[in-house]
């Protein structure tokens, strides 16, 4: 498996890194021999050094090797990937198609994916997008949704005011939108803990912090930085609802991460988020709002905070959805079936 360098970096956790790491672990537990090649570079824009590092990683592999390569390192480098696709059995793992929000990457990404023996996406939404945008063979594009670990359900508070937002503080995650929405409901009791890396987009982090100070919400809208393991579990244990104001999401692993604890979700209706949120018999275990609509997000948050019956209903649905979530072994099984087909 060829992946970006630092998939175990504790200060820059991401859904893509977690997926790569957990799939490798689960495949290994299932009897696969997995060798990981980490490629240095500021992906996806790693420049000449990144191109050379990727080419070197491929050159080290014997002919006809089955290679699962992270799309973050492959999508912008057809000059490296396409020739190697004739020698290796390449499967591209697409976490977020770059063409979704980087129009300049469309040509290169399309060329890379058409040269692959197969493509694995992390959501049905992403698969549909790739088929529509790049005209790929539907028989060669597969879905392996992220798994989730079983967790104990959280109790939740009576007033529902403990909000949590999990994700790197970047423009794509919409922390500025969330802050603006919360500013409209400052009259209500709430506190929002934003858990996620602060080093990916430092200028944006500075801007969010400036706006937080100017809004007078410094003690209520808190950027805690990245958390993992027991620390992340502890933050979830104190939360009433996950709030996600993303501008783009392929799936939204934090959605199922929250649901695995019985925590309802308020999120932007974007990309694969509705797929991750899912349904139970009574409806969705959360509320979706139009992406980028600060007013709608504020109104939905106000509804959550002021309607105890709604909170109770959504918590019940989240617990039901929790019971139907699948683990990483199922994800790895789907990935493994694609790899076996390519290797045959």
C-alpha angles and dihedrals in degrees: 000000000000112000140163115277115264104033087152094048106135094201094054108039117168139173091247094052091047091050093050093048096045094046091051090050094047094047089051091051089051093057102268122137103230124188117187123209113194113203120209119230147091094272137239089017100039097144125204094331091054092047091053092047092052092047090050092050091053094045090058091061123089121243115278093020114155106237128187105199125190110241090225090072097033107043099076098040111068090149087068102031102044097058091044089051088069091056103033133047097245123193114183117212108209115201097165120000104234091217091069092078103002107066091178089064096056097092096048094042092050091051092050095049094047089054093053123098088225141349128222120200128190096226141026088239090059092047091052091048093051093048092050097043101040106023094233123175104270090216091063099049115082138179126229108170117208117265126226134214120244111254136180114263117252123232101226125210129269096247098041092224099134104098124183129193116189121194142081111295098250134131090258092062092055102226088154090057092048092049091050091050092049089051088064092057099041088126090071127075112257142126124202121205112198110202117191149091116305097191102068098075107013095172090054091048089053090051093050090049091050092051091047091055093046092049092053091236097116094121094044106041104054130182104207099175124231121335131184141172116005093357092057090044089054092053092050090048089061095046130103100187139006114232120199120178096175122163090208135011131169091201114328109234091194088065093064089037088061094041090052085066095044092255115146120228136227108192147154112269094240136133114325096346094105088051092053092045092051128172140275126194094277095045139269121347090230146013128274125207131189110273115259093011105129094179093052091048091050092049091049092049090049090051091051093049096046103039112071093179091055091050091051092049093049092047089053091050091048090055090050092049089048090063092057100049118115129225134234093267089068091049091051091047091057092046091047093053090055092048092050091051091051093045094050 
